[in-house]
């Protein structure tokens, strides 16, 4: 049993050593974007519109606070991504196997999110969180700059 636990921790530690720089870059991007623009999503920053993933981070935060219905309302696909991550972790770390069917699962969840995005944009945009219109975005500033030059 101790050997098995050591093997699992070894797999986890190997992945941490391989991916810590990428994780740090993502973390710094998110922190700086939140400080500078008040949002981390490039779609929100540049266009002021929500993207298909808008609300996933807030849904994850609500889950950590044990607000399951709030997480569902913010973005129901948080559950699909959590189950996928749990499946990946089980396959990779517990079984030590390659994750079979990962790409089709990601494509399926992403396509379903796009369909749900169209539904939310039609029914909730621009008044209901997270499908709200934001002001002072880079695209607006860019257009104003072009207009002022003319």
N, C-alpha and C positions, 0 to 999 in steps of 0.2 A: 504494500500500500504506500509506504514512504517513497519507494522507487517511482511509483506512478505519479505521485504528487510532485516529486522532483522533476520528472520528465515534463509534466504540464507546465511547471514554472520555468523550465528551461526553454520551452517553446514560446511562452509569453515573453520572456526576457530577450530572446533572439529577435522577436518582432519589434520589441521596444527599441532595441539597439539599431535596427534597420530603419525605423520610421520616426525617430525622435526629432530629426531636423525638420521633416515635413510637418509633423504635428506642431512644432514650435512656430513655423512660418504661418500655418493656418491660424493658430492662436493669436499671434501678433497682428495678422491682417484683421481678424475679427475685432480685437481690442481697439486697434487704431481706427478702424472704420466706425465703430460705435462712438468713439470719442469725437472724431472729426465730423461725421455725417449723421450720427444718431441711428445708423442702420448698418448691417453687415452685408446685406444682399446687394449685389451689383445692379440688379434690375431696379430696385428701389432707389439706389444712389443715383443712377444715370437717368432713369425715366420717371421715377416717382410712382410707379405702378407696382402692384404686388406680382410676385412670380408664383408658379405652381407650388413651390415649397414654402411660401410665406406662411408663417405660423408654426412651422415644425419645431423650431427652437423653443418658442414659447410653450408649445404643447409638451415638449420634453421637460421643460422647467415645471409645468403644472403637474406632470406625472411624478417628478421628484418630490413635489409638495403633497402628493397623494390626492390630488384633485383630478380623478379619472374622468369625470364627466366634462370638466373644463378643458382637459386635454383633448377629448374627443371633439368638442365644439370648436376648439382652436384649429385643429387639423387631424382628422381621423386617420390619416395615413401614417401618423407617428407609430401606430400599432404595427403596421406592416413592416416598417423599417426596424423596429425593435425586435420583432420576431426573426427578421432576416439576420440581424446582428447576433442574436442568440444562436441561431442555426449555424452561422459561420464560426462563432466561438466554440460551439459544441464539436463541430466537425474538425476544426483546426487544432484546438487545444486538448480536448478530452479524448477524441478518437485518434487524433494525429493523422487524419486523412485529408485529402484534397477536397475542397468544397465543390461538390458536383452540382451543375445546373445554376451556378451563380449568375452568369450573364443573362440567361432568359428570365430569371426571377427579378433582377434589377430592371430589365427592360419592361416587364409586365407591370411592376409597381410604378415605374415612371410614366408609362402610357396611361395607366389608370389615374395617376395624379393629374395628367394633362386634361383628361376628360372631366375630372372633378373640378379642375381649375376653370374650365369653360362654364360649368354649372355655377360655380361660386361667383365668377365675374358677372354672369347674367343676373343672378338673384341678389347679390350682396354688394357689389362694387357700386359706388365708392364710399358707402356709409358704414359698413359693418366690419369690425376688426376680424381678421387681419387684412381684409380686402378694401383698404382705404387708399385714397389718393393723398400723396404727400407733396408738400410744397418745397421750394428752394432746393431743387435737385440740380445736378451738374448739367443735364441736358437743357433745362430752362436757362441756366446761366450762360451756357454756350450760345443758345439762340439769341438771348438778349445782347450778347457781345457782338454777334453777327449783325443784328438789326441796328445797333448803335453805330456801327461802322458805315452803314449806307447813308 
